[in-house]
Amino acid sequence: MPEAALDFAGEPPEAQAARIAALNDRYRHHGATAVLTGALKDPQAGRLALVSSFGAESVVLLHLVSVIDNRTPVVFIDTRMLFPETLVYQSELSERLGLQNVRIIRAADEALAAGDADGTLHQRDTDACCDLRKTRPLQRVLSEYDGWITGRKRYQGSTRQALEFFEADGPDRIKVNPLAHWAPEDIRAYMDENRLPRHPLVAQGYPSIGCAPCTSPVGPGEDPRAGRWRGQDKNECGIHIVDGKVVRTGVDA
């Protein structure tokens, strides 16, 4: 947590923009570790939580947090439709890294009963299913923080090519992207150098891992996210919010 918590409630948009610009200027020439270390202590970044899917690349950021401050809040969204391997990986990795503040969040039973009583909503409306099981639970818990840490990177798509370390998440929060400048080879090298365990499904052809009903293996030459919502005009869950609107940018923190 920052050394002296500040209150950003009701912060005017121009003040938020100026604060984000100042943070980016302050850390512009820093590496991922320095950015994350600074953000967790900088009063101008506020109270932060790491949101992690415990997916294919998540172990890198989780390891960095465990080394810098293992008391950092780590938010894991259990949609109740995840692969069993993901749930086991989450539990074992949290213990191995010594994470002291993992928060497992789920949609309320009443919300599921009202919106997806038979568990088939994903077959009819994947956007509504993601909103019910991921977006709404996450927004509730993020209301307790001034910002959140993600694993987003510039190489992940054209919409991220100018990604900064700090950015707005609507009018109320910021996002921190310590790995913004990392390339795929950086991810692999970090995992190898620190002997970090991979998600078990990666070896089975799943380079991007979401809920079991909506994730399939990826073939040679396919885009790493080709197995997410295969056959649909959708490739992101939509948990990122910019200017109050859902943006299809997903997360694999």
Residue, then its C-alpha position, 0 to 999 in steps of 0.5 A: m500500500p502507498e505510504a500515505a493514502l490519498d482520497f481520489a473520490g470525485e477527482p475531476p477528469e482533468a486532475q486524473a489525466a494530469r496525475i496519470a501523465a505525471l506518473n508516466d513521466r516519473y516512471r517512463h524510463h523504468g523497468a517492470t520491477a521498478v514500475l511495480t515497486g514504485a506504484l505500490k508505494d507511490p501515494q499518487a497511484g493510490r490503493l492498488a490490487l493485482v487482478s489475475s486470471f492465473g492463466a498462461e502468463s500470469v505467473v510472471l506478474l504474480h512472482l514479481v508481486s510476491v517478491i516486492d510485497n506478498r501482502t499486495p491484494v490479488v483478485f482472482i475471479d472464479t466464474r464457476m466455469l473454469f478448468p479444474e486445472t486452473l483452480v488447482y494451479q491457482s491454489e498451488l501457485s498462491e502457496r508456492l509464491g507465498l501470496q498472503n492476500v488472495r481474494i477469490i471472488r464470484a458472482a452472488d448465488e442470487a445473481l446466478a439464479a436470476g441470470d443463469a439458473d441452468g448454467t447455459l447462458h454461455q450457449r446463448d449469449t457469451d457477452a451476458c455470461c461474461d458480464l454476469r460471472k466476471t465483469r460485475p463481480l470485478q467491478r464490485v471489488l474494484s470499488e474498494y481500490d483506486g486502481w488495479i494492476t494488469g498484465r497487458k502488453r503492447y505486443q498483444g494487439s494494435t489497440r495496445q501498441a501505445l500502451e503506457f505504464f499508467e492509464a485511466d480506467g474510467p473516471d474512478r480508477i487507474k490501471v497499472n501495466p508494468l509489463a507494457h513493454w515486454a515481448p513474448e521472449d521476455i515472458r519466456a525468459y523470466m519464467d525460465e530464469n526463475r523456474l516458474p511453473r507453467h499452467p498445465l494446460v499450456a502444454q496441451g495446446y492452450p496458450s490462452i486460457g479462460c472458462a472451460p466451455c468457451t476455450s479450445p486448443v489452438g492449432p499450429g500457426e493459429d493466433p494464440r487467442a484463436g481458441r477463445w470463443r471459437g467460431q464467434d465474433k468475440n475474442e475478449c471478455g470485456i472486463h476492462i473499462v475505458d471512459g465508462k465503456v466496456v472495451r474488448t481488451g481482456v486480461d491475462a495478468 
